[in-house]
Amino acid sequence: MAFVKKEIVEQYKTHATDTGSPEVQVALLTTRIKYLSNHFKKFPKDFASRVGFLKMVREIFNPRRKKSDGLGDVRISVQDFVRNNPAMGRVQK
């Protein structure tokens, strides 16, 4: 997964040293969610990973989070990003 992260950062960065822009964060989170979704299809009894996955998703989409958090801009730009990058679309079932 680490080598994929470098490729994703290279693909979605907005400038030469970018690793934390909303576009990069959304792309990384989307890739991680897709990977874990496939993992849970193969290993349905992997409850430890599922708990961590659900915590990660809850943290991202918690409506009480302040926009001053590091990912505050991500929730705002997710729709625009996915609309402009069809490869980051829905997870296939």
N, C-alpha and C positions, 0 to 999 in steps of 0.2 A: 504494500500500500504506500510505502514511503516514496518509491520511484514514481508512482502515479501522481503523487502530490506535486512533485517538481514539474511534471509535464503539465498539470492543470494550472499551476501558478504561471508557467511560461505562456500558456495559451490565453489566459484571461487577465494578465496584468495590464495596468493602464500606463505604467512607466517602468523604467529600467529596474528600479529597486522595490517595486510594489509587491508586497506579500499580504497586505491586510485590507485592501479596498473591499467594499461590499461585493463587487463582482467576483473577486477571487474567493471570498468567504462563502458566498452562495454556491459557487462551483464546487468548492471542496466539500461543503456540507451535503450537496446533492449527490456527489459521487459516493460519499460515505454512507448516505442513506440507501442508495441503490445497492451498494456492496452488502450492507447488513441485511437488506430485504432478501437478497438471494441467499445469504448465509442462513437466515432463519427458515427458508424453504427447505434447505438441505438438512438442517439440524434443528428440528422443531422443539426439542427438549433443552436447548441451550438457554436456560433461564437467566443465567448470570449476565451474558451479553445482552439479552433482551432488556434487563433492568437498566443497564448503562445506556442502551439505545433510547429507551423511553425517557430517561433523565435528560439526555442531550436534546431530544425533540421538545420536551416540556420547557427546557431552559430557553430555547430559541423562540418558541411561540407563546410564551407566558405574557398575557396582556398587561400585567402589572409592572413589567420591566420598564425602567426609565430609558429614555432615548439617549441619555448621556453614556450608557453602557457601550462597550466596544462594538457590539453587534446591533446597536439601535438603528443604524442606517440600513442594515441588511433587511430587516422586515419591511422597510419602506420601499426598497428597490428590488425586492424579489420578483414582483409581478413584471416590472419593466425588463428585468434581466431575462426571465424565462421567455417573455414575449419576443425578445430580440435574439435569443439563442435556443432554437427549437431542439437542439441536442440535449438540453438540460430539462426536457419536458417530464411528463409523468413517468412513474416507475411502472414497467410492464409487469402484468400479473402472469 
